[in-house]
Amino acid sequence: MPEDRARRYRDEGWWTDQTLGEMVEAGLGRRGGLPFRVRSAGRPWQGTFSDVDRSARALAGALAADGVGPGDVVVFQLPNWVEAGITFWAAAYLGAVVVPVVHFYGPKEVDYILRTVAPAVVVTAHRFGHNDYLANYEELLSGRSDARWLVVGAPPAGGLPPGAVPFGSLLGGEPLARPLPVDPDAPAIIGFTSGTTRDPKGVIHSHRTIGCETRQLDYLFPKGGPPAITGAPVGHFIGMLNAFLVPMLRAQSVDLIDVWDPGAVLRLMREEGLGVGGGATYFLTSLLDHPDFTSEHLALLPFAGLGGSPVPVAVTRRAAALGIASFRSYGSTEHPSITGSLLDDPEEKRLTTDGRALPGVELRLDPDGQILSRGPDCFVGYVDPELTTAVFDEAGWYRTGDVGVLDDAGFLTITDRISDVIIRGGENISAAEIEELLMGLDQVAEVCVVAEPDERLGEHAAAVVRVRDGGTLPTMGEVRARLAGAGLARQKWPEALYQVDEFPRTPSGKVQKYVLRQQLRQGRLGGAPLAGPRR
């Protein structure tokens, strides 16, 4: 980054000298009495911020005594449990680099991450869902004698593998009194991209960019409303920040749930007066589509901030019709908060665009419509320097890979992802354009349009649909009638139609389109052979 722009970020207050550990210390000092609760069938917990802080300081003290300090890497792969908060805050106190890993990543993804970051400390669950972390990590860490492995949960009858120690055994010692000093320009967090591509990218954020991003998230989200359940995995970059940093700025409790079950979430909302603030579109629509959803739940959803995955206008209009004030935002792990709308923006803009550039952020489009951004919360680079060089130009603009349009008032609308463009016989087709129109069909809960191989044209558009409960897959005739009525050119119409019960997703709720494309090439979706496309 050019020094003059870095100086401007400091002079204008977007960057401060506060480290992540100092931010945590200040926040916990002000908010110590706030509740911290975990809803879990296997590992529920409730206490206060101060209770978690005591454990975090004890863990930090034990690791510091063992030589862990500023710049060392702490990897954690945990569900939404209290131990994730303890680990995150302890690493912040140490000035360590935090690397969150979503709880359902398997050995292939984890091995890549471990080889990339060379951790000093690894914290895992014993077991969760289908993942046997003990078996996975015993092999993955077998050649890493320098990595300390802490395990959360009851050990098996045969004990823990060699080198592993119980997480709780490090919580009874001398606590770390103060955060260790660290350069605020140093790496603070490495977030690995969510998996919409084959090879995850290690995205490096500094203490300054994380501090700015936390304030951006606080600015963007409305104040008030009931305490919100956090269902997004804290092993995901934004889920972690929303769970463990933003509450310190806005005096809100932490309410985690480790399995997103819409029926269970609706019960919690009714019994405990909790709300859901938003996130990826799925977190909202899974509640609205559930047969148990009632007006009692609706009263606990005064607003919904949607982002992290495509947000169809049909969803925001549906929410508005129910009285939910929804708004959209746009960003990525690399540049988390690029645009967003506020509740006092015109409703039509909130419902149909992805908002305006947020404070301190610069935004422009290149000649092909690709969105370029830069700002004080933009990442400082990838772990792989070649990737960094590929996405930044000489003036420090980040090439997002997304395509959009800007209106005269500065509101941005994402129209496509460069990698989602379908090239049919040499003509580009926008998947997002078709998806937006098909969401207008009553029986469609969710739809993804992807490229399917075509012997004659190279590829054509295929629509993969998840229908609403009790609904039926629309016929190809209904699909074509909808697109014809909207005036969409015939060559853009899907030439195949498939149904799935659920989509493969990233931790943030995005559909993994590359997985769908693989399944189409193999003639399989959801693990079951297809009878063939409807043309």
N, C-alpha and C positions, 0 to 999 in steps of 0.2 A: 504494500500500500504506500502511495506517495506520502512523504512526511507532512506536506502541507494539508492534506485531507485528514490525516491522523490528528494533527494539531487542531484543526477545525472541530473535529468530533470532541476533543477534550475541552476546547474553549466554549463550545455550545452546550456542554453538559451531557452529551450522549454517552461519552466515555468518562468513567471516574477511575480513581486509583484503588477503589475498593475491590479486594479479592473475593472469591467465592466464599472462602472461610469467614472473612469479615462480614459478608452479607448474611451468612447463616447465623453467626454469633449475634449480630444486631437484631435480626428478625426473631430469633428464639428468645432473646432477652426481653423483647416487647410483648411477645405472644405466648409466653410459656404456659399459660392456663388454658389455651384453646384445646378442644378435644382432638384426639388422633385415634381413629377407629378403623378396624379392618373387618369386613364381612367375608367370612370364609367358612366352608363346611369343615375344613380340616385344621385351619390355623387362625381362628378368630382372635382379635386382640382389641383392647380399648384402654386408653390412658390419655395423657396430655402431651403437648409438645415438650414440656420440661422432662417428662419421663423418657421420651425418646432421646432428648438431648443428653441426659446423663449417660445413657448407654452409648451414644455416639462418641462422647468424650472419652469414655472408658475404652472403647475399641480403638480410638485414635491414639490414646496413651499406650496401649499394649503394642500396637503396630509401630509407633515411634520408638519405643524401647527396643524393638527388634530391627531397627534401622530403616524403616519405611518413612519417606519424607517427601518434600517438594519435588515434583517432576516424575516420581514413580507412578506406575500405572496400576489402578485398581479396577478389575473387571468384576461385574456382578451379573449373574443370571438368576433372577428371582421373580416369582409371581408378585402380585400386589400385596405384599406382606409388610409388617412393620420393620422387619430386618432389612428391607430395601431402603427404607428411610434412614435407619441407623447407619447403614453402609455409606449411603450418599453423603450424609452430613459428616460422618467421620472422615471420609476422603477429602471433603472440602476443608476441614480443620487441618488436615495434614498438608494441604497444598498439592495433593496428588492429582493425577489426571484420571477422571472418572470415565469408564467405558461401560455403558449399560448394554445388556444383551437381552433381547426379548425372550421370555421364558420358554417359548415353544421352538426356538431354533435347535436344530439337531447337530450331530457331530461334524457334518461337512461345513456348515456355516461357522460353528464355533471354532473349529480348527483353523479356518482362514483368519478369524479375528485374533486368536491367540498368537499365530505366527506373525501377524502384522504388528501387534502392539507390545509383545514380550512383557506380560504383566509381572508385577512384584507380588500382587495379592489377587486371588480369585475367590469369590464368594458364590456359592451355589446352594440350591435346595438339595435335600436328600432325594426326593422324588416329587413329581407333581404331574397329574394327568397321566399321559402315556410316556412321559420322559423319565428315564432312570438316569439321573445326573451322576450318581456314583459310578455306574458302569461306564458312562460316556467319558467322564473326566479322568477316571483312573487311567484310561488309555491315552487320552489327550495330554495329560500332564506327566506321563511316565518319563519323558526326557527333559523335564523342566524342574530340576531339583531346587532352583532358586525361587520358584513361585510358591507362596504360602496359600494353602487351600483350606478355606473355612466352609463348613457344611452346616446348613440350617435344617433342623428337624431331627426326629428320633433316629439314631443309627440302627441298622439292621442287627439281627441277633448275633451275627458274626463280627460285628464291629465295623469301624470305618476302614477304608483302604489305607495302605501305607502313605504317610505324608499328609493325610487329611486330619483336621482337628475340629471339634464341635465349635460352632460359632459362639455359643453361650459361654464357653470357657474363657473368652477374652473380655468379658463384660464386667468382671469383678475387681479389676485392678485400679491403679492410680489414674484418674482422668487427666486428659490434656487440658491445661488451664487456659491457654489462648491459642488461636490459630497460628500456625507456623507462617513466617513471612515468605512471600513468593512474588515474583514479578507479575504485575497484572497483565502484561502482554504475553505471558507464557500460556501454553495450552492448559485448559481447565477441563474440557470434555471432548471426547471423540465419539461422535454418534455415527453408527454405520447405517447407510441408506437402507430403506425398508425392504428391498428385495424386488422391486419392479424390473430390475435387470438381473442377469445371472451373477455377476460379481459385485458384492457390496463394496461401497466406497467409504473409507474412513474419513469423516468430515471433522476437521479440527476447529474448535471454538476456543477463544481465549477468555480469561476472566472478564475482560472489558466487553466482549461481544455478548457473553452470557448475561452479564449485568444489564446491558441495554435490552436484550431480548426479554428478560423477565419484566422489565418496566413496560416494554411494548405490549406484552400479553396482559398486564394489569390495566393498561390504558384502554386496550381494545374491548375488554369484556365489561359488560354493564355491572354496576354495583347493585346490591340488593338481591332479592330472591332467596329461596330456601337453600340450605347447604347442599352442595352438588356431589353426587356419587361419581367417583373417578373409576371408570371401567377401562379406559385406555391403558395399556401396559406401561408400567413405570420403567420397564426395560427399553422403552422407546423414548427417543430424545425429548419430544414435546410432552409426552405423558409424564416423564420424570420432572420436567420443569414445572408443569402445572400442578403436580402433586406436592413437590417438596420445596419449591422456591416462591411461586406466586402467592400462596396463602400467607406468607410472611408480610407481604406488602398490603394485603387487603383484609387482614384479620378474619380469615375464614378457617373453619375446621378442615381437617383432612379426613375424608370418608372414602376408603378404598374398598373395592370388591374384586376378588381374584378370578372370578369366572363370570363372563357377561351372559347371564340367562335372563332374557327380557321378562319372563314371568316372575322370577325371583326379584328383579329390580323393581317391578311394579308393586310387589308386596312390601318391599322396603320403603318405597315412596309413601305408600298409604299408611304403614304402621309407624314410621319415624319422621314423616314430614320432610323427606329428602327430595331434591330435584335432580335434574340432569341438565347440565349447562350446554351441551352440544358436543362438538368434535366432528368426527367423520359422519357423513350422512347416515350411515347404517345405525349408529347409536340412537338416533332419533326415530328413524322409520321402523326399526325393530320394535319399538314401544308402541308407536301409533298403529302398527299393523296387528298387534297382539290382541286376541279376543278378550283379554282381561282389562284392556285399557278403558277407563271411564272418565267422566267429567271431574271426578275427584283427582285423578292424576293430571288432567289438563290444568287444573288450578295450580299445580306445582311446577308448571312449565311456562312461566311468563315470557321467557325469551330463549332463543337457541342460537348459539354461534356455530356456524357450519364451515368446515374447511378441512384440509388434509386429504381430501379426495374430491372428485368432481361433484358439484352440487347442482342437480337438475332444477330448473325453474319450477317444474311441476311439484317438487318437494317444498320449496319455499312458499309457493302459492297455497299449497295444501295446509302448511303450518299457519300461514296468515289467516286463512279461512277459519281455522280453529281458534284464532285469537293468540297464537304464539308469535311474538315479534322476532322473526328470524333475520339474521344478517350473515353475509358471507365474508370470508377472508382468504388470502392466498399467500402461500410461502412454501418452503421446503426445509429439509434438514440443513441445507447449505445456507439459505437466506430465509429464516423462519417466518418473519413478518414483513412481507413486502407491501401488501395492500389490505384494506379492510374497510367495512362500513361501520358507522356508529348508529345507535338507535334513533338519534335525531336526524339522520340523513333521510332524504325522501324515500318513501316506502318502495317505489318502483325501482330505485337504484339499489336498495338493500336486497330486493328479491331477485333482481335480474343481472346484477353485475357483481364482481368480486371486490368492489370498493376502490378507494383512492389510495395513493401512496401514503404510507404511515409517516409520522413525524421523523425527520432526519433521513428518509429514504428517497433516493432518486430512481427514476423509472423512465425508460424509453423503449421504442421498438426499432429493430433494425429493418432494412428494406424488405426482408421476407416476413416481417411480422413477428419475429422472435422477440421475446421479452428480455431486455437487459436491465439489470438492477445493480445498485450498490448502496451501501448504507452502514450504519454503525453496528448493526446486528448481523451483518453478513460474515460468513466464516472466513478464517484466515488462510485456508488451503486444505488440500487432501493430504493424507499420509503419503500417497504416491505423488511426488512433485510433477511427474509428467501429466497427470490428470489436472493438476492445478493450472499448469501452463495452457492446457487445452481449453479451459473454460473461462479464463480471465483474459481480457484484452489489455493493451498497454496502458490504458487509462483507468484500469481497475474495474471495468464493467463485467459483471458476472452473466454469462450466457446461460439462461435458465433451461433452455430446451423446450420451453412452452411457447405457444403462439397465441396472440391475443389482439384485441382492438381497444383503443382508447377513445372515449367520447370527448366532446368539447369541454365537459366539466371535469375531465381527468379521471373518470371512473373506468376501470379496466374490466374487460370480460375475457376470460380464457376461452379460446375457441378450439384449441387442440394441443396435443402433445406431439412434437415432431416425430417421435417414434411410433405414434398411433396413426399416422397417415397411411391410408391404404392406397396402393398404386395399382389401379385396374386398367390394364391395357395402356399404360403410360399416363393415365389421368389420375390426379390426386383426389382422394375422397376423405372427407373429415369424419372420423368415427364419432366425435363429440356432437356434430350436427345431427346425425341420425339418432343417436342415443337420446338427445333432448326431445326430439319429436315422438319417439316411441314411448317415452315416459308418460305421454298424454293418453295412452290407452289404459282404461280403467283397471284391467286385470294385471297390468305389469307393475310389479314391486320394484324391480331393478333390471337394467339391461346393459350389456356390454357388446359393442360392435368391434370385431377384430378381423384381421385378414385371414382368409382361408385359401390354401393353394388352388390355383385354377390352371389346368393344362393349356388352355387357349390364351387366357388373359394375364397369366402370371399369378394373380390373386384377385379375389373378390371379397365383398363384405359379407360377413356372417353375423347374425344377431343371436346372442346367447341370453336367455331370459330367465329370471326368477319371478314366478307369479305370486300374487297375493294368496294368503290362506283361503282355501275354498275356491280359488279361481282356476281357470284353465288356460293353457297356452293359446295365445291368439293364432288364428290361421294365417298362412302367408297372404291370403286374400285381404284379411283385415289389416295386416301390416302395410300392404301396398296401398290400400285405400287411404290409410292414415297419411302416408307419405305423399301420395298423389294429391290429396286434399290440401296439404301444406305447400304444394308447388315444388317439391323436391324433384330434381332431375331424375329420370328413370334409371340412368346408368349408376346412380348412387344407391339405389335400393338394395337391401340385403338379398342375396341369392341363396341363402341357407338360413334355417331357423332351428335353434336347439333350446332345450329346457334343462335347467339345473335346479337342484334343491338349495344349493348354497354355492357361493363363489369362493375360489381360493383367494385369501386376503393377506395383506401385510399387517403388521401390528397396529398401524394407524387406521386400518379399515379400508385401505385402497384395494381394489381388485387387482390381482396379479395377472395382467393380460398376457404376459409371456407364457404363463402356465396354460391359459386357455388356448393360446396358439399352438403350444406343444400338443395338447390333448386333441385339438382338431386335426393336426397333421397325423396323429397316431390313430385317428378314428375313434377316440374315446373321450368321454366327458364324465367326470364324477366317478371314474373307475368302472363304468359300465359301457359296453359296446353300444354304438348308436346304430339305429336302423338305417340312417342315411338322411341327407338334407332334404328339406321340402323346397321345391323350386317352383 
